[in-house]
Amino acid sequence: MLGANLLAMVLLFQESAPGFDPVSMWKTMGWSARAVVIVLFFMSAWSIGVAIDRWIAFQAARKQSRIFAPAVAGALKDGKMDEAISIAEQNKRSHLAKVVTAGLQEFQAHQVSAEIPGEMIEASKRALERASAIVHAELKRGVSSLATIGSTAPFVGLFGTVLGIIHAFNGISAQKSTGLGAVAGGISEALVTTAVGLFVAIPAVWLYNYFTNKIEGFDVEMDNSSSELVDYFIKRSGGKK
């Protein structure tokens, strides 16, 4: 008898519950839940767009920096500052080139003035710091939105879950029934929005951590290049303060 009742409940759920393909689930959703899914879709599309943009930018920066670093080091070793600046301008997507160019141009501009070497070097340091801050902001562009999406997408999905539960209880009230068939659609709707929210949030968090680590690595490289360039300026100015 108990087995027959369980079998009847399973059959009722299969008849009343929507299919598990996206089209069937979309058709069974209410407009409020659909709106939640649409919002999550745009959040996911935004995170994918940011990830593609940053990946292309970081790959270009890494590739050009590998070419730029030895070339500019050779030019500076031979005392060819104009050639070093020219090499940097040819690798504009390199994070190192942007920083080094600012320092070289500032140092070169102060060389023709009557300033003492100490002031010349300090001005070059400030130029390097400004350039590093600007490049850091450029590298970080859009990455913070990944953290926002990763932290808010689950709550957007939870909002859809609440709407689904409300929809389920409305179904019970309308049908004057407390059976499984009365709540199956609302429960499915609630679970779908929760799953979509997690599906959007988890990759966004992973991507944010990945790109943040990359940016930290770029910051270290820029700091090292700035320090080495300042040492070069000190030697070039004769070590005078």
LINLIN-V765125 format. One record per residue. N is the residue number from 1. RES is the residue in one small letter. PHI is phi as a letter, one per 20 degrees, with the letter a starting at -180 (NA if undefined). PSI is psi in whole degrees, -180 to 180 (* if undefined). OMEGA is omega in whole degrees, -180 to 180 (* if undefined). Layout:
N,RES,PHI,PSI,OMEGA / N,RES,PHI,PSI,OMEGA
This chain:
1,m,NA,-46,179 / 2,l,f,-40,179 / 3,g,f,-38,179 / 4,a,f,-39,178 / 5,n,f,-43,178 / 6,l,f,-42,179 / 7,l,f,-40,179 / 8,a,f,-40,179 / 9,m,f,-40,179 / 10,v,f,-44,179 / 11,l,f,-39,178 / 12,l,f,-41,179 / 13,f,f,-41,180 / 14,q,f,-35,-180 / 15,e,f,-37,-174 / 16,s,e,-28,-177 / 17,a,f,147,179 / 18,p,f,164,176 / 19,g,f,167,-176 / 20,f,e,5,174 / 21,d,e,153,-175 / 22,p,g,-38,-177 / 23,v,f,-45,-180 / 24,s,f,-42,179 / 25,m,f,-37,179 / 26,w,f,-40,-178 / 27,k,f,-32,-177 / 28,t,e,-11,-178 / 29,m,f,150,170 / 30,g,f,167,-178 / 31,w,f,-31,178 / 32,s,f,-43,178 / 33,a,f,-37,177 / 34,r,f,-40,178 / 35,a,f,-39,178 / 36,v,f,-44,180 / 37,v,f,-39,179 / 38,i,f,-42,177 / 39,v,f,-44,179 / 40,l,f,-35,178 / 41,f,f,-45,179 / 42,f,f,-36,176 / 43,m,f,-42,178 / 44,s,f,-43,179 / 45,a,f,-40,179 / 46,w,f,-45,-180 / 47,s,f,-37,178 / 48,i,f,-42,179 / 49,g,f,-43,178 / 50,v,f,-43,-179 / 51,a,f,-44,180 / 52,i,f,-45,-179 / 53,d,f,-46,-179 / 54,r,f,-37,180 / 55,w,f,-43,179 / 56,i,f,-44,-179 / 57,a,f,-43,-179 / 58,f,f,-39,178 / 59,q,f,-42,179 / 60,a,f,-41,179 / 61,a,f,-43,-179 / 62,r,f,-43,-178 / 63,k,f,-47,-179 / 64,q,f,-32,179 / 65,s,f,-34,178 / 66,r,f,-31,176 / 67,i,e,-40,-174 / 68,f,f,-45,-172 / 69,a,g,-54,-179 / 70,p,f,-33,-179 / 71,a,f,-46,-179 / 72,v,f,-32,178 / 73,a,f,-40,178 / 74,g,f,-40,180 / 75,a,f,-43,180 / 76,l,f,-33,179 / 77,k,f,-34,178 / 78,d,e,3,179 / 79,g,m,18,-178 / 80,k,e,82,-176 / 81,m,f,-38,178 / 82,d,f,-41,178 / 83,e,f,-38,178 / 84,a,f,-41,178 / 85,i,f,-39,179 / 86,s,f,-41,178 / 87,i,f,-41,180 / 88,a,f,-40,-179 / 89,e,f,-22,177 / 90,q,e,-12,-180 / 91,n,c,60,-172 / 92,k,f,-17,-180 / 93,r,e,-4,177 / 94,s,e,130,178 / 95,h,f,-34,178 / 96,l,f,-40,-179 / 97,a,f,-39,-180 / 98,k,f,-40,-179 / 99,v,f,-47,-178 / 100,v,f,-39,179 / 101,t,g,-45,180 / 102,a,f,-44,180 / 103,g,f,-43,-179 / 104,l,f,-43,-180 / 105,q,f,-40,178 / 106,e,f,-43,-180 / 107,f,f,-42,-179 / 108,q,f,-37,180 / 109,a,f,-36,-179 / 110,h,e,-14,179 / 111,q,f,-35,-177 / 112,v,e,-7,180 / 113,s,e,-180,-178 / 114,a,e,16,-178 / 115,e,f,151,177 / 116,i,f,157,-175 / 117,p,g,-36,-179 / 118,g,f,-43,179 / 119,e,f,-34,179 / 120,m,f,-44,-178 / 121,i,f,-40,179 / 122,e,f,-40,177 / 123,a,f,-39,179 / 124,s,f,-38,177 / 125,k,f,-45,-180 / 126,r,f,-37,178 / 127,a,f,-41,178 / 128,l,f,-41,179 / 129,e,f,-42,178 / 130,r,f,-44,-179 / 131,a,f,-40,179 / 132,s,f,-41,179 / 133,a,f,-40,-180 / 134,i,f,-44,-180 / 135,v,f,-39,177 / 136,h,g,-43,179 / 137,a,f,-38,178 / 138,e,f,-42,180 / 139,l,f,-33,-176 / 140,k,e,-5,-176 / 141,r,g,121,177 / 142,g,n,-18,-176 / 143,v,f,-37,-180 / 144,s,f,-27,178 / 145,s,f,-27,176 / 146,l,f,-39,177 / 147,a,f,-40,179 / 148,t,f,-45,179 / 149,i,f,-42,-180 / 150,g,f,-31,-178 / 151,s,e,-25,-175 / 152,t,d,-26,-178 / 153,a,g,-42,178 / 154,p,f,-35,179 / 155,f,f,-34,175 / 156,v,f,-43,176 / 157,g,f,-38,177 / 158,l,f,-36,175 / 159,f,f,-42,175 / 160,g,f,-34,177 / 161,t,f,-43,178 / 162,v,f,-43,178 / 163,l,f,-38,178 / 164,g,f,-40,178 / 165,i,f,-41,176 / 166,i,f,-42,178 / 167,h,f,-39,180 / 168,a,f,-44,179 / 169,f,f,-33,175 / 170,n,f,-36,177 / 171,g,f,-40,178 / 172,i,f,-43,-179 / 173,s,f,-40,-178 / 174,a,f,-38,-177 / 175,q,e,-5,-179 / 176,k,l,38,-176 / 177,s,b,148,178 / 178,t,d,14,-179 / 179,g,f,170,-178 / 180,l,f,-34,-180 / 181,g,f,-27,-179 / 182,a,f,-24,-176 / 183,v,d,-5,-175 / 184,a,g,-45,-179 / 185,g,f,-44,-180 / 186,g,f,-38,178 / 187,i,f,-43,178 / 188,s,f,-44,178 / 189,e,g,-43,-180 / 190,a,f,-43,-178 / 191,l,f,-35,-180 / 192,v,f,-47,-179 / 193,t,f,-37,177 / 194,t,f,-45,-179 / 195,a,f,-42,180 / 196,v,f,-40,178 / 197,g,g,-44,178 / 198,l,f,-38,180 / 199,f,f,-33,178 / 200,v,f,-40,-172 / 201,a,f,-44,-173 / 202,i,f,-51,177 / 203,p,f,-35,180 / 204,a,f,-41,178 / 205,v,f,-44,178 / 206,w,g,-47,-179 / 207,l,f,-40,179 / 208,y,f,-46,179 / 209,n,f,-40,-179 / 210,y,f,-51,-178 / 211,f,f,-33,176 / 212,t,f,-42,177 / 213,n,f,-39,178 / 214,k,f,-43,-180 / 215,i,f,-40,177 / 216,e,f,-39,177 / 217,g,f,-41,177 / 218,f,f,-38,179 / 219,d,f,-42,179 / 220,v,f,-43,179 / 221,e,f,-41,179 / 222,m,f,-40,178 / 223,d,f,-43,179 / 224,n,f,-43,179 / 225,s,f,-40,178 / 226,s,f,-43,180 / 227,s,f,-43,179 / 228,e,f,-36,-180 / 229,l,f,-37,177 / 230,v,f,-42,176 / 231,d,g,-39,178 / 232,y,f,-41,179 / 233,f,f,-40,179 / 234,i,f,-44,179 / 235,k,f,-38,-178 / 236,r,f,-35,-180 / 237,s,e,4,176 / 238,g,n,10,178 / 239,g,m,12,-178 / 240,k,e,148,179 / 241,k,d,*,*
